[in-house]
Amino acid sequence: MPVRILISLVVVVLLVCPRGSAAEERPNVVLFLIDDLGWMDLGCQGSTYYKTPNIDRLAARGVRFTNAYAACAVCTPTRASVMTGKYPARTLMTQWLPAGRWSATSHRMREGRFLRGLPLEEITLAEALRAEGYRTLHVGKWHLGAPPFSSPTQHGFEVNIGGSEHGAPGAYFYPYTGKWTVPTTGNPVTKVTLPDGKEGEYLTDRLTDEALALIAKHREDAFFLYFPHYAVHTPLQAQKEMVSRYQKVPKAQRQGKPVYAAMVESVDQSVGRVMKSLEEHGLAERTLIIFTSDNGGFAGATDHAPLRANKGSHYEGGIRVPFMVTGHGVTERGVECDVPVITNDLYPTILEVLGLRARPRQHLDGVSLAPILNGTGAIERDALFWHYPHYNRHPQSAPVSIVRKGPWKLIAFLESGNLELYHLAKDLGEAKDLALIEQDRAQVLKKLLDDWKSQVGADPMLPNARFGGRP
């Protein structure tokens, strides 16, 4: 073929198929994971105190799951479940990092073993998407380990802004630094969340600026933006003018602290800015948007009623979370779904909605929610499980293993061996323990829970020989 003809054909192909057209046909993903946001802390969830119009719009445009759960009542295990599609018990990522609330002399049991970094052997959600040609972008809190093996860039993310081993920022205002005392040693650690900034800058806004810059940069690529905000985790710090508006609300009408309400509103504004950016770049219709929280709200910061307890506890207030999905692949609009779901489900759901191959050997404990999102069917799952063989200092917290099957929830206390049984459809606040009344049912559920623990290799708690100060 003459060179002139070949060049002409190449030019025609480039004109017909301009650069970026293939990427433009591929859907994007934006995953918001908010830290310590309670189940009742949004307008669409029933709050009349917190102002969340942008998040409420997400719910109105898609599917809101009312029986959604985090994989744990504390942050690190839930984040591991998002990245791996597995229960924390299976990966030994069962405790927040670096932990250190266990006492050798005052706790009757030794804690279960746990890892202090996400294993490199796991094929994370980011790695799976990157293998399919996606740009993988991390902005915000990581809390799954530290360099050189367990930072976001070791687990599939090309870009990491703000992600480290720390579970909270040093401060929410520039320079974002602060000191924290390691529980196990008493040694102080200086947290540096971001290396730069300007006076008066607020972390939630700054991270959003970074996210918007990445969206603009990669607007012609297929991208996965993982946006795990540090907010609304402690320290409770917010912009003064926003706090003052909530301080004007009579105390009897408040659901939580004004500073916490202002932090929630800042997160809502962040969501609104991201959605506006997607719309301005023509990406909104081909972007899958997921919004959820890593566990329940912090005790004292917000009111979890009608749920019992709070972050750190495995009653409903500690593990039931907001969860909504909209955008690409979601044909259902304004739908409330009461099917129990959990953060393990994000991995297979994202793959299926994007039209990518499943990785069943990786996301062993997740179920794709795509049939619910597109209205084509239901999901099949027998039960949900939790295993937390640890101590922490949050109210109503205890080492527990849990199974939820249908409306029934069995809690097995690992230190005492006691069982509690609740019918959540009739008793959402877990006020009436039915374990003695429904003894046969409790034992059947206990057998189901024990079989699951054996299957996933859940690490047990053992007697502590040093309890009580014994040598």
N, C-alpha and C positions, 0 to 999 in steps of 0.2 A: 504494500500500500504506500503510495507517495507520501512524503513527509507533510506536504501542504494539506492533503486530505485528512491525514491523521490529526493534525493540529486543529483543523476545522471541526472535526468530530468532538475533540476534547472541549473546545470552546462551547459547542452546542450543549454538551452534557452539563457543563458548569452553569450555563444560563438556565437550563431547564431545572437543574437540581442545585440551587444555590447553597453555599456553605451554611451548615447549621440546620438544614431542613430535616435531616434524619433525627437530630437531637430534639427538634421542636415537636416531633410526633411522640416522643417518649414522655410519660408523666413524671413529675417531680414528687418529692415527699417533704413535708415539713412536720416535724414531730415536736410539739411543745410538751415538756415534762416539768411541771411546776413543783417546787419543793415545799412540802408540808401544807398544801392547800386542802382544807377540809371539805367533806362531801357537801355540806350545806353553805359553802362560802361563795356561791354564785347566784345571780338573779334567776337563771334558768333552773337552778336546783331548789329554789324556793326562798332565797334570802331577799328581804326587803331593805336590808341595811347596806350590804356591799353593792357597789356600782360597777357592773360588768357588762355593758351593752355590747361590746365587741365579741366577747366570748358567748354571750347569749345568742348573737346572730349565727355563730357557728352551729350551735345546737338547732336553731330554727331551720338551717339549711341542710341538715344531715340527720344522723342517728345519734341519739343520746342514750347511753346504757345506764339504767338506774340501779342495776345490781352489779356494778363494776368493782373490781378489787385490785389492790396492789398485792404483789407477791409476798410482801412483808410489811410490818408496822414501822420499820425503820428503813433508812434510805438506800444504803449500799446493796442489800439483797434485791430490792425491787429493780434497781438500775441494772444489776447483773441479769435479771430475768428478761428485761427489755432487750439487752444486747445478745442474749444467748437463746431465748425461746425455751428456757428450762427453768424448773423450780429451783430456787436457791439451795434446797437440800441436796439436789443432784450435783451441783457444782461446788459445794462446800463454801458458797458465798452467803452465809446465813447471818452474818452480823455486820453492823455498821463499822466503818474503819476510822481510826485504828482500834476502836472499842476500848476496853480497859475498865469496865464497871464491875468486874468480878472481884470478889474479896476472898482471899485464901482462908480467912478465919471466920467470916460471918455468913458465908453461903454454904448451905448444906451439900450442894452438888457441884461437881466439876463441870464446867461448860463443855459443850460439844466442840470438836475441832472445827476451825474455819480458816479460810485462806485470806491473806491480806493483799491480794492482787488478782485480777481476773486472769485465769490461765490462758497462756498463749495458744494452747491446744484448741480452744474454742474458736469456731468460725463465727465471728460476730456479725450482727446485722449489717454493720458498715462494711465489713470485708465481703460479705455476700453481694452487696450492691456495687461495691467498687469493682468486683470481678465481672460485673455485667456492664461496666463502662460508666457508672455513675460517679460524679464528683461528690465526695463525702466531706461534709462540713460540720464541725463541732463548735458550738458557741455556748459557753456557760459552765455549769458544774459537771464534773466527771465522777470523782469519788469512788473509783474502782481500782485504785492502786497508783503507784508512782513510777517515774522513770527509774531505771532504763527499760523496764519490761512492761509496765502496765499503764502507760499514759494513753490518751486517745490515738496518738500517732503510731503506737505499737499495736493498735487494734482496729486498723482499717481507715482511720480518718486522715485525709490529706491535710486538712487545716484544723488547728486547735486554737481557739481563742478563749482563755480564761479557765480551761479545765486543768485540774491538778488533783493531788491526793486529798485535799481538804474538803470537808463537807459543808463548810460555811465560809463566807468571805471574811476578811479581817474587818471590813467596814463596807457600808453601802455607798459612802461618799469618798471621792478621791482624797488621799492616795490609796484607798482600799486596803490599807494595812491594819494589822491588829495582832495582838498576842493571845495565845491559847495555851493552856496548861495540859500536857499529856497526862491522862488519868493514871496510867500505870507507873509513871516515873516522877511526876510532879515537875518535870522540866518544861520551861516555856518554849513555845514555837512561834516564830513570826510568820504570819500569813501575808503573802503578796499576791493579790488576786490578778491584777493587771500591772504591767510594767510602766505604764504611762497614763496620762490623762490631764485634766485641767481643773482648776479650783471650782468647787461647787458641783462638779459632775456627779450624777447619780448612776449607780451600777446598772440597774435595770434598763435605764435609757441608753447607757453606753453600749451594753451588750446588744441592744436592739439596733443601734447605729451600725455595729459590726455585722450583724445579720443582714441588714439591708444592703450594705456594701457587697457582701458575698452574693446575694441574690442578683444584684445589678451586674456583677462581674461574670456570673455563670448563667445569665439569662438565656443564652443560646445553647447551654449544655443541659443534660439531664442531671439533676442534683438531688442529694439527700441532705437536708438541713436538719440536724439534731440540735434542738434549742432547749436544753435543760436549764431553766432559770435558777439562780441561787435563791431568789425570792420564792416564797415568803418566809424562808427560814430565818431564825435569829442570826445576828442581832436585829431586833425590831427597830428599824430606822427608815424614815420616809421624809419626803419633801414637806417642809413646814406648812406651806400654804394649803397643801392637800390635807394634812393632818388636821388643820384648824377647821376645815369644813365638817369633818366627822366629830370634832369636839363640840360642835354646836348642836349635835343631835342629843336629845335628852338621854340620860343614862339608861332609863327604863326601856328605851327603844333601840339600844345598841345590841348588836350580836357579838361584838368583840371590841378589842382596844382600838381607838381611833388610829393609832400608828399602824396597826396591822391592816385596818381597812384601807388606809392610804397605800400600803404596799400592794394589796390586792388590786386596787385601781390602777397602779402603775403597770402591773402585769397585764391588765386588760388593755391599757393603752398600747403596750408593746404588741399584743396580738393584733390590735387594730392597725398599727403601722405596718406590720408584716403583711397583713391581708391587702392593705392599700397598695403596697409595693408590688405584690403579685399581680394585682389588677392593672396597675399602670404599665407593667411589662407584658401584659397579655398572657399571664401564666396561671391565673386563678382557676380556670376551668380544667386545666390539665395538671393540677397539683393536688395530691392527696393530703388533707390536713387532719392531724390527730392531736387531740388535747386531753391531757390527763395529769394526775398527781402521783407522787411516789409513795405517799402514805397519808394518814389523817393529819388534822391540824394540831398545832402545839397547844398543850394544856394551858389555859389562862389567856391565850391570845385570842381565841374564838370559842363560840358556843357550838357544840356538836349536836345538840338536841334536834331530832329525837333519838339520835344514836348514842350509845353508851361509850364512855371513855374517849381516848384521844391518841395522838401519835405515841408509839412505843407500846401500846396495849393492843392485843389481838381481839378485843371486842370490836364491834362494827365501826366505832368511831376512829379506830386506829388503822383499819385496812380498807374500808369502803371509800371509794374515791370518785370524783367526777371523771367522766370518760365520754368523749364525743368524737365523731368522725364525719367529715364532709369533704366535698370536692370531687376529684377524679375518681370514678368507679363507684360513687355513692349515688344511687338513683332514688333512694328513699329520702324524703324531705320532711323535717319536723317530726320525726318518728321517735317515740320513747319505747325502748326495748328493755324488758325485765329479765332477759336471759342472763344468768350469771356468767361473767367473763373476767379475765385476769390479765395482768400485764405480759405474761408469757405469750399471749395470743398476738401481740403486735408483730412479731417477726414473721410468722407465716401469713398473716393478713396482708402485710405490706407486699410480700413477694407475690401473692396471688393477684392482688389488685393491680400491681404493675405489670402483670402478665409474665412474670419471671418463674423459672423452675423452682419448685419446692426443694427444701433441704431437710427431709424428714429425719435423717440421722442426727441433725443438729437441733432443730427446734422440736425436741421430743415431747415437750409438755405443753406446747401451744396448739391452738386450734384456729384455723383461718375463719375470720368473721365475715369474709366476702359474701357468702350467701345471704346474710342478714343485711349487709350494706346495699346489695343490689336487688334485694327482694326476691331472690330465686329459691330460697329454702331456709332450712334451719341448720344448726350445728349439733353434732353428736358428742356428748361428753357425760360421763357418769357422775363425776364429783370434782370439787376443787379441794386443794390441800395446802396446809402451811406447816412449817416445822421451825421453831425458834428455840433452840436449846441454850439460851443465854439469859443473862440478867441485864436490866438497865434501870434507870432511875425515874422513868416516866410513871405517872400515876396509873394504877390498875394494871401494871405490867407484871408478867410472870413468864417463866419458861413454859412453853406450851407446844403441843401439836394439835392440829385442827383438821376436821373434814366438814365440808358443806355438801350435802346431797339433797337436791330439791330444796324445800324450805327449811330443812333441818340442819342445824349446826352443832357439832359435838366438839367440845374443848377438853383435851386431856392435859392436865397439869403435870409437868414432868418431875417436879420436886415432890409433890404430895401424892401423886397417883390419883387424885380426885378427878371426877368427870362432871362436866356441866353440859346440859342439852337445852337448846332453844329452838322454837318454831318461829322463824323470822317473819313469815307471812302474817302471823298473828301477834308477834311480839318483837317488833323491830328494835326496841330499846333493850332487849335481853334482860328483862326484869324478872321473868319467871323461869327458874331452872326446873326442867322436867326430867332430869336424870333418874330420880327415884320413882317417878310416876311411870315413865316409859323405859323401864330397865331393859327389856328385851331389845328395843330399838337402839338404845345406847350401846349395848354390847355388839350388835350387828355393825353399827357404825365404827365402833372401836376396832373390830376385826378388819374392816375395810381400811381404816387408817393405818393399822399395824402392817398390813400387807403392802400398802403403798410405801411406807417407810423402809421396809425391807427391799422393795423393788428399786427404789432410787438410791439406796445406800445412805439413808439419813444417819448422821453421826449421833450417838446417844449421849445423854448425860450420865455420869458415873458418880458414885459416892465420893465425897471430898474428905480424905483422911485427916486434913488439917482443920476441919470445921471446929469452931469453939476454941481455937488456939492450941489444939493438940500438936505435939512435936512430930 
